[in-house]
Amino acid sequence: MAIHFLLGNIIAIHTGLNEFWFVWRIEKIFLEKERLVAYCSGEDGLLDVMKVGKEQDIHYWLQGRVQQHGNKIKVILVLTNTKEGHIEWTTELTLEPTDQLIGFRTGFLTWLETCGLPLPEDWAAKTLWSEKTTLEGLGFLGRALEAFYLHSSWCDKGSPDSPCFLTGS
């Protein structure tokens, strides 16, 4: 989820794309919270993006898998064009905290360009901020995002018996 968040910050400023707000669609994509948990932990396969893309009117769908190798993370990404036939692009990138994630983001931008979705150079430069983090920090962020998504999507906020019911506000 941390890598999802990082890529979302890049996509959010992309002038050729409309949105990258996964959380808005979670309940429609994963009908039960257990499916989201299984997906995030790698227990569930990749989504049927052609089906979900059609149902949600999503033109481009980005998904992937991560695998830790020592102090690096191998990230395999698949971008699917769901509107013009089943067109897919795949890449394998390496995320290394020692370079403040700049190499990973540069590789992602280069790959987007090969997919026909270049980010204008002046905007691309804005995505290459120094990100001082560690793999442990990314793990914390990922787990926090997953907990937030689960809470905001499936918690019964209106029930006084619910652990997420807020009183006095």
N, C-alpha and C positions, 0 to 999 in steps of 0.2 A: 504494500500500500504506500510506503514511503516513495518508491520509485514512481508509482502512479501519480502521487502528489507533485513530485518534481517535474515530471513530464507535463502534467496539467498546467503548471506555471509557465511552461514554454508555449504550449498550445493556446493558452488563454490570450496571448497577445498576437497570435497568428492572424494576419489580416485576411486570409483566404478561408478560414473556418469560422463557424458560428458559435460553437460552445464546446466545452469539455467538462461537463458537470455530471459526472457519474452518479453522484449521490442523489440527484433529482430523479433518477430512473431506477434506482436499486430495487425498489419493491416491485417494479414491473418486469425486471429482468430476472431477479431471484425471488420467486413467489414466497419462499420461506427463508427465514434467517439462517437456518442450518445449511441451505444451499450456498449462501454467501460465504459462510465460514469454511465449508468444504472447498469452495473455489479458491479462497484466499490461501488455504493451507496446501493447495495442490492436490487434494484428494479427488477433486472433480476435474474432468477434462476441460478443455477450452470450450467456450460457448459456441452455439450455432449462430454465428454472427449474421448470416444471411437472413435467418428467420427473425432474430431480434432486430436487425437493422430495418427490415421491412415493417415490423410491428411498431417500432419506435421512430420511423422516418429518419434514420441515421444514415448519412452518406458514407462516412469513413469510420471504421471501427478499429481501434488500436487495442491489442491485448498481447500478453506475453507471459513468460515464465522467468524466474530468477533462480540462480544456483550459486551458493557461496563456494569460493575456492580460496582458502586462506584469507588474505586481506583484500580480496577482490570479489566482485560479484559479476557472474556472467548473466547477461540479460538478453534473452531471445525475444524479439518483438515481431509481431505480425500486424500489418496494416491491410485492412480489407476494404475495397471499394464495393459497397453493397448495392449501388445504384446502376452501375454500368456492367452488369455481369459479375461473376465471382472473380474479381481481379485481386491478387494478393501480392504483397511485397514482404519479404522477411529479411531480418538482419540480426546479427549477433554483435552485441556491444559489451565492453568491459567497463564496469564502474569501479573507480579507485578513489577512496577518500583522500589519498595523499596528494592528488592534483586538484583538490577542492571540487571534484565532480565536473571540472571543465572539459576534460577529454570525453567523458560520456555525453555531455550535452552537445559538444561539437560534433561528435559522431552521429548523434540523433538528428541534428540539423542537416548534416550532409546526406543522411539517409532520406529524410523528408524531401530533399531536393531531388534525389533519384526517383522518388515516388511521384514527382510532378507537383509537389507542394512546398516550393521554396519559401522561406521566410525572408523578406527584404533584408539586405545586409545591415542597415541601421537598426532594425528591430532585432535581428539575430544577435547583435552585439549586446543588447540589453539582457539576453538570457544567459550570459556567461559570467554572472556575478561569482565571487568567491564564496563557496559554501564550506565552511569549516565544520566538518562533522566526522564521525567515525561510523563503522558498521554497527556498533552498539547503539549509537544515536539514531541511525536510520531504523534499526529494529524497534526502538522505543516509539518513534514516530509512526511506523507502520502499524504497530499494535494499538496505538492511541487512535489512529484514523479508523481502523476496523471497529474498535469499540464505539467510537462516535457514530459511524454509519449504522451499526446495529441498533444503538440506542435511539438515534433520531428516526430510524425507519420503522422499527417494530415495537418500541416501548409504548405501552398504553398510557399516555400522559393524562388522560381524563379519568382514570380509575384511582380512587383513594387506596386501593389494595396493591397498586403497582409500585415497584421500587423506584420508579422514576416520576411519581406524582409529586409535583411541587406545591407546597402550601405556602400561603402568605405572599405569593407573588402573582 
